[in-house]
Amino acid sequence: AIDPSATSTESADECGIVCAALGADGHAYVLEDRSLRASPNRWASDAIAVYHKRLADRIVAETNNGGEMVEQIIRGLDPEIAYRACTAAGRGRPDDGLRERRRGRGGGWKPSSR
């Protein structure tokens, strides 16, 4: 999952990149957090690398900030990526919604520097 940042300056927010999986118990688990402060090409490349490393079924990206930009960058680097856009109703940690429904489990998740 990607929560993109619009800029990569020192004062910019990190781009949130996490890999999560649904366990046999029905709970979601964060397997890897690759959040970073970087240019769009760099965070997209990192997200694609995690997608391939973890044999993910898709990249899901929050499009409140960036809209079509995220898909364009991802597809420009790897046109074969399975991609889905979503909008976020609120802000917080990548697993907040799951934790609220008592379905999320942290797998080594740590807060970013935001």
C-alpha atoms as one frame of an Amber mdcrd trajectory, in Angstrom:
protein
   0.000   0.000   0.000   1.205   3.490  -0.808   0.265   6.752   0.882   2.164
   9.131  -1.399   3.916  12.339  -0.541   3.813  15.225  -2.984   7.373  16.443
  -2.386  10.682  15.060  -1.143  12.145  18.039   0.685  13.517  17.700   4.228
  10.293  19.123   5.673   8.029  16.876   3.578   6.041  13.973   4.990   7.287
  10.498   4.278   5.651   8.427   1.597   4.026   5.556   3.456   4.815   2.170
   1.920   3.713  -0.983   3.722   3.240  -4.571   2.704   0.387  -6.295   4.517
  -1.160  -9.728   4.230  -4.347 -11.394   5.354  -3.621 -14.330   7.655  -5.470
 -17.628   7.777  -7.054 -16.315  10.992  -8.717 -13.459   9.080  -6.442 -10.804
  10.593  -4.294  -8.443   8.539  -0.576  -8.341   9.301   1.942  -5.652   8.367
   4.888  -7.600   6.975   7.154  -4.759   5.961   7.292  -0.983   6.343   9.374
   0.733   3.661   8.145   4.295   4.301  10.627   6.951   3.248  11.096  10.544
   2.194  11.986  10.441  -1.497  11.059  11.514  -4.998   8.008   9.919  -6.633
  10.213   7.741  -8.874  12.156   6.478  -5.854   9.122   5.616  -3.686   7.387
   4.007  -6.663  10.499   1.913  -7.387  10.658   0.834  -3.735   6.954  -0.096
  -3.714   7.390  -2.130  -6.907  10.416  -3.903  -5.405   8.357  -4.900  -2.332
   5.487  -6.031  -4.608   7.819  -8.424  -6.440   9.776  -9.525  -3.351   6.618
 -10.433  -1.423   4.752 -11.802  -4.466   1.937  -9.358  -3.735  -1.357  -9.575
  -5.562  -1.619  -5.800  -6.062  -0.459  -2.342  -5.079  -3.163  -0.240  -3.425
  -2.555   3.499  -3.338  -4.329   6.281  -1.519  -5.169   8.966  -4.061  -6.339
  11.875  -1.893  -2.910  13.447  -2.449  -1.686  12.888  -5.963  -4.719  11.475
  -7.721  -3.723   9.899 -11.010  -0.019  10.645 -10.422   0.555   7.460  -8.414
  -0.826   5.107 -11.045   0.993   6.938 -13.845   4.343   6.628 -12.072   3.804
   2.975 -11.110   2.679   1.971 -14.611   5.504   3.984 -16.184   8.012   1.877
 -14.260   6.195  -1.469 -14.514   3.081  -1.641 -16.720   2.253  -5.190 -15.534
   1.606  -4.208 -11.884  -1.862  -5.007 -10.553  -3.028  -1.666  -9.156  -6.051
  -0.301  -7.296  -6.677   3.276  -6.189  -8.507   4.135  -2.980  -9.346   7.241
  -1.005  -8.700   7.677   2.694 -11.437   8.894   4.984  -8.991   9.805   7.737
  -5.312   9.928   8.491  -3.263   7.764  10.790  -1.109   4.690  10.875  -1.522
   2.269   7.967  -3.251  -0.263  10.195  -5.515   2.028  12.256  -8.738   0.941
  10.569  -7.910  -2.726  11.041  -6.970  -2.191  14.667 -10.255  -0.357  15.282
 -12.086  -3.433  13.993  -9.713  -5.638  16.034  -8.452  -7.393  12.912  -4.977
  -5.860  12.573  -1.761  -7.117  14.069   1.560  -5.322  13.911   4.381  -7.346
  12.450   7.222  -5.114  13.496   5.417  -1.882  12.535   7.073   1.233  13.839
   5.866   4.816  13.549   7.470   6.923  10.843   9.256  10.181  11.654   6.152
  12.261  10.878
